[in-house]
Amino acid sequence: MKVKTSITLSEELLVKIDRNLGNFKNRSNFIENATMNYLSQLSRNEKDRRDRDILDRKAAALNKEAEAVLDFQVPT
């Protein structure tokens, strides 16, 4: 469901939007798409941050395990 709203944007931003409308029907469609993409990126960034935190917490154990695996390799 679409809800009509009012926002205030700088003239400079509107000019940039108008220049880049391309296949978008109108400013509203462009702004909605840009906002959804931005929110998706924020979500991915948060997931990546959580994954990095997990890896950072487990780094010492993972490195130790990797070293143990390397010890099993036969010299060539």
C-alpha positions in Angstrom: 0.0 0.0 0.0 1.3 3.4 -1.0 0.9 6.3 1.4 1.2 9.9 0.3 3.7 11.9 2.2 5.6 15.2 2.0 9.4 15.6 2.3 11.7 18.5 1.8 14.7 18.1 -0.4 17.4 20.5 -1.6 17.1 21.8 -5.1 20.5 20.4 -5.9 19.3 16.9 -5.0 16.2 17.3 -7.1 18.2 18.3 -10.1 20.5 15.2 -9.6 17.4 13.0 -9.3 15.8 14.5 -12.4 19.1 13.9 -14.4 19.1 10.2 -13.3 15.4 9.3 -13.6 16.2 6.9 -16.5 13.6 4.1 -16.5 11.9 5.4 -13.3 8.4 6.7 -13.8 8.8 9.7 -11.6 10.7 11.1 -8.6 8.6 9.2 -6.1 9.5 5.9 -7.8 13.2 6.9 -8.0 13.3 7.9 -4.3 11.5 4.8 -3.1 13.9 2.6 -5.0 16.9 4.5 -3.8 15.7 4.3 -0.2 15.0 0.5 -0.4 18.5 0.0 -1.8 20.0 2.1 1.0 18.1 0.2 3.7 19.2 -3.1 2.1 22.8 -2.0 2.2 22.4 -1.0 5.9 21.1 -4.4 6.6 24.0 -6.1 4.8 26.5 -3.9 6.6 25.0 -4.9 10.0 25.1 -8.6 9.0 28.8 -8.2 7.9 29.6 -6.4 11.2 28.1 -9.2 13.2 30.0 -11.8 11.1 33.3 -9.9 11.7 32.6 -9.8 15.4 32.1 -13.5 15.5 35.3 -14.2 13.5 37.2 -11.8 15.7 36.0 -13.6 18.8 36.9 -17.0 17.3 40.1 -15.9 15.5 42.6 -17.4 18.0 40.9 -20.8 18.0 40.5 -20.8 14.2 44.2 -19.9 13.8 45.2 -22.7 16.2 43.1 -25.2 14.3 44.6 -24.1 11.0 48.1 -24.5 12.4 47.2 -28.0 13.6 46.0 -29.0 10.2 49.2 -27.7 8.6 51.2 -29.8 11.0 49.6 -32.9 9.4 50.8 -32.1 5.9 53.6 -34.2 4.5 56.7 -32.3 3.4 57.3 -32.6 -0.3 
